[in-house]
């Protein structure tokens, strides 16, 4: 992956994190920075998972959003237990 690919994955990850947070119902107790960080991770992981099946951009985007929603849901559950 080139530096341009990494930078674009980070930018897309920021958007994916916000979309993942919107998908999860209810109030989340996560900070916006943690949500954005989870979105960046989801962009990389979701992109990798989707690339195992196809490179169709809409499929990759949907997988990334699903991974982001799952990460936000899990992180919120862990974060809420501590608080």
Residue frames as qw, qx, qy, qz and C-alpha x, y, z in Angstrom:
[[0.000, 0.891, 0.454, 0.000, 0.00, 0.00, 0.00],
 [0.421, 0.424, -0.011, 0.802, 1.38, 3.35, -1.01],
 [0.152, -0.203, -0.421, 0.871, 1.38, 6.48, 1.15],
 [0.344, -0.062, -0.248, -0.904, -1.52, 7.84, -0.90],
 [0.599, -0.258, -0.707, -0.275, -3.50, 4.70, -0.14],
 [0.432, -0.279, -0.665, 0.541, -2.77, 5.01, 3.56],
 [0.033, 0.118, 0.173, -0.977, -3.78, 8.67, 3.69],
 [0.483, -0.128, -0.420, -0.758, -6.99, 8.01, 1.78],
 [0.576, -0.280, -0.767, 0.021, -7.77, 5.07, 4.10],
 [0.246, -0.239, -0.535, 0.772, -7.38, 7.38, 7.10],
 [0.249, 0.050, -0.064, -0.965, -9.69, 10.00, 5.58],
 [0.595, -0.172, -0.608, -0.497, -12.25, 7.36, 4.63],
 [0.481, -0.201, -0.779, 0.350, -11.83, 5.86, 8.11],
 [0.027, 0.108, 0.367, -0.924, -12.88, 9.12, 9.72],
 [0.526, 0.000, -0.250, -0.813, -16.08, 9.09, 7.69],
 [0.625, -0.092, -0.762, -0.143, -16.61, 5.36, 8.29],
 [0.256, -0.118, -0.726, 0.628, -16.31, 5.89, 12.06],
 [0.292, 0.107, 0.193, -0.931, -19.01, 8.54, 12.01],
 [0.643, 0.020, -0.468, -0.605, -21.28, 6.34, 9.87],
 [0.518, -0.058, -0.838, 0.159, -20.63, 3.37, 12.15],
 [0.027, -0.123, -0.597, 0.793, -21.68, 5.43, 15.13],
 [0.477, 0.091, -0.073, -0.871, -24.88, 6.47, 13.36],
 [0.613, 0.006, -0.713, -0.340, -25.74, 2.84, 12.60],
 [0.342, -0.133, -0.832, 0.416, -25.52, 1.72, 16.24],
 [0.345, -0.699, -0.418, -0.467, -28.84, 2.50, 17.98],
 [0.618, -0.699, -0.302, 0.195, -29.03, 4.34, 21.28],
 [0.062, -0.963, 0.243, -0.104, -26.64, 6.70, 23.02],
 [0.846, 0.175, -0.304, 0.402, -22.96, 5.85, 22.89],
 [0.521, -0.838, 0.012, 0.165, -20.61, 6.79, 25.70],
 [0.768, 0.039, 0.189, 0.610, -17.55, 7.01, 23.46],
 [0.089, -0.719, 0.098, 0.682, -15.63, 10.18, 22.76],
 [0.642, 0.730, -0.007, -0.234, -15.55, 11.39, 19.18],
 [0.104, 0.728, -0.668, -0.115, -11.81, 10.74, 19.01],
 [0.448, -0.164, 0.875, -0.079, -12.25, 7.08, 19.95],
 [0.694, 0.517, 0.433, -0.252, -15.04, 6.76, 17.38],
 [0.465, 0.814, -0.280, -0.206, -12.82, 8.21, 14.67],
 [0.129, -0.554, 0.822, 0.029, -9.94, 5.93, 15.68],
 [0.601, 0.111, 0.776, -0.155, -12.25, 2.93, 15.50],
 [0.642, 0.698, 0.147, -0.281, -13.34, 4.13, 12.05],
 [0.233, 0.753, -0.590, -0.173, -9.76, 4.19, 10.83],
 [0.329, -0.261, 0.905, -0.062, -9.22, 0.66, 12.14],
 [0.653, 0.389, 0.590, -0.273, -12.50, -0.43, 10.54],
 [0.522, 0.761, -0.189, -0.334, -11.46, 1.07, 7.19],
 [0.104, 0.574, -0.805, -0.107, -8.30, -1.03, 7.15],
 [0.363, -0.043, 0.911, -0.191, -9.88, -4.23, 8.52],
 [0.622, 0.517, 0.436, -0.395, -13.07, -3.90, 6.48],
 [0.453, 0.731, -0.371, -0.351, -11.11, -3.16, 3.34],
 [0.026, -0.420, 0.906, 0.052, -8.97, -6.23, 3.93],
 [0.481, 0.178, 0.813, -0.276, -11.99, -8.47, 4.57],
 [0.605, 0.650, 0.195, -0.416, -13.84, -7.13, 1.52],
 [0.286, 0.685, -0.585, -0.327, -10.77, -7.58, -0.69],
 [0.339, -0.166, 0.926, -0.011, -10.94, -11.30, 0.01],
 [0.511, 0.470, 0.700, -0.166, -14.23, -11.39, -1.93],
 [0.454, 0.707, 0.398, 0.368, -14.26, -8.53, -4.43],
 [0.352, -0.137, -0.039, 0.925, -12.98, -5.02, -5.15],
 [0.059, -0.679, -0.538, -0.497, -16.44, -3.58, -5.91],
 [0.138, 0.300, -0.326, 0.886, -16.31, -0.23, -4.09],
 [0.568, -0.424, -0.064, -0.703, -19.87, -0.31, -2.73],
 [0.891, -0.232, -0.390, 0.002, -19.32, -3.76, -1.20],
 [0.560, 0.135, -0.425, 0.698, -16.07, -2.57, 0.38],
 [0.147, -0.396, 0.152, -0.894, -17.86, 0.48, 1.81],
 [0.760, -0.393, -0.208, -0.474, -20.69, -1.61, 3.28],
 [0.848, -0.125, -0.431, 0.281, -18.24, -4.05, 4.89],
 [0.343, 0.251, -0.350, 0.835, -16.25, -1.15, 6.35],
 [0.399, -0.430, 0.045, -0.809, -19.40, 0.40, 7.85],
 [0.870, -0.314, -0.313, -0.214, -20.49, -2.94, 9.31],
 [0.726, 0.009, -0.434, 0.534, -17.05, -3.45, 10.87],
 [0.078, 0.349, -0.244, 0.902, -17.11, 0.11, 12.24],
 [0.624, -0.441, -0.109, -0.635, -20.57, -0.40, 13.74],
 [0.892, -0.219, -0.387, 0.075, -19.43, -3.64, 15.35],
 [0.550, 0.136, -0.390, 0.726, -16.32, -1.98, 16.79],
 [0.188, -0.417, 0.125, -0.880, -18.32, 0.99, 18.11],
 [0.781, -0.392, -0.243, -0.420, -20.87, -1.36, 19.67],
 [0.854, -0.137, -0.400, 0.305, -18.17, -3.50, 21.35],
 [0.379, 0.231, -0.312, 0.840, -16.10, -0.53, 22.50],
 [0.373, -0.479, -0.007, -0.795, -19.19, 1.21, 23.87],
 [0.855, -0.371, -0.316, -0.177, -20.09, -1.89, 25.85],
 [0.743, -0.049, -0.367, 0.558, -16.61, -2.07, 27.33],
 [0.166, 0.343, -0.155, 0.912, -16.46, 1.66, 27.96],
 [0.533, -0.519, -0.161, -0.648, -19.89, 1.74, 29.65],
 [0.850, -0.318, -0.407, 0.100, -18.91, -1.07, 32.05],
 [0.567, 0.059, -0.328, 0.753, -15.90, 0.89, 33.28],
 [0.061, -0.401, 0.026, -0.914, -17.86, 4.11, 33.87]]
